[in-house]
Amino acid sequence: MSTLIHYLGRVGLNGLQNTGASALFLMRSLVGKPKFFKNARLLCQQMYYVGIFSLLIIVISGLFIGMVLGLQGYTILVQFGASQALGQLVALSLVRELGPVVTGLLFAGRAGSALTAEIGLMKATEQLASMEMLGVDPLRRIIAPRFWAGQISMPILALIFSAVAIYGGYMVGVQWLGVDSGAFWGNMQNAVSFKEDVVNGIIKSMVFGTLVTWIAIYQGYCCAPTSEGIARATTRTVVYGSLAILSIDFFLTAVMFGGVQ
Amino acid sequence: MSNRSLEIAVGLFVTLGVIALLVLAVKVSGLSQFSFYENNYALTADFENIGGLKPRAKVSIGGVHVGRVKSIELNQQAVNQGLLFSARVQLLIDDHVKLPQDTQADILTAGLLGDNYIGLSPGFSEQLLSPDGHIAIENTNSAIVLEELISKFTSTKASGF
């Protein structure tokens, strides 16, 4: 019994310590005198690796998720004679939920794990330590550009995902299954509001982008500098990132759409 | 990869994001329709019962979309020792549409299970409703609430009329 309580206490203290350390870590890498022109080049480079390399998986999975939504939505709606509402169903579910969440999950798997592995390997091969010896702050040089790159890329990727997926739903619903094209877009435009649905979706994707990138860079920076440590840190990035996205998404949805006052 | 082509690629990526945002704004949420309602004027109308009418519901004349519901609130009036309750609905109507003073407002339902909307039927008066004008409760028809219809029907059946 006392060992159980001892264990619980240790887990709780560890969790608190990790949260505090990661917040301090983020603050130290972001707060400081900005060197804009020098950092813009680093940021550009990181956006290339974080954003553009994720583009292919985002576009392809977006297209297929949109097509599946169109197909499933149609087979169910047509039983109620409401196949006209397909556009509304596809657009609302994508813009509000699937766009930010699925992009976040893919982003954690594709870009988050790569960030952790890269930073972890830099640590294991003592590149970070030698940078400090040279008087370059690794937090500012390595961590900050990667954080901003993830933070900026994620909303862009989510927007592209939603747009492509709606096109996928259009292809299946209108061009294949024969829903009327005017009703598809018209119902969609009546149901989707820019301020409430699209903007809230963008806010969600920004929150997820921050969370995933933060977890990824912290895990990379704090991993055990061994090959096993890097492997574990990479796994943890994907697991923690996905769990964080799914749980935070529930609360964001409740606040944004659930009528919580 | 040289610095220049890297920057071009990132530029293209950001442009792609902006295009996606534009698609979502214009094609999906129909944002361009809002500019149509920038030039509009407000009317109020009192109803006995608005059923399931919601803000942003459409207002139409003969099926043509001419405006939206802006807000709905409860209106209390003291009428000889009692209180009269009605629903006051604020409408935004496009500037091009001029309405006569005896315009009638009905709450209609799109299809059997569809959303409620407001249908306006212009009358024959030569005087026009001014901006911030009011459609009195005598000139409005309430929403048809399906449950009330059914209970009316069953009670007339039971009483044998």
Interface residues (C-beta under 8 A of the other chain):
Chain A: R41 C44 Q45 M47 Y48 G51 I52 L55 A91 V95 S153 P155 I156 L157 L159 I160 S162 A163 V164 I166 W185 M188 Q189 N190 V192 S193 F194 D197 V198 I202
Chain B: M1 N3 L6 E7 A9 V10 F13 V14 L16 G17 I19 A20 L21 V23 L24 A25 K27 V28 S29 G30 L31 Q33 R56 K58
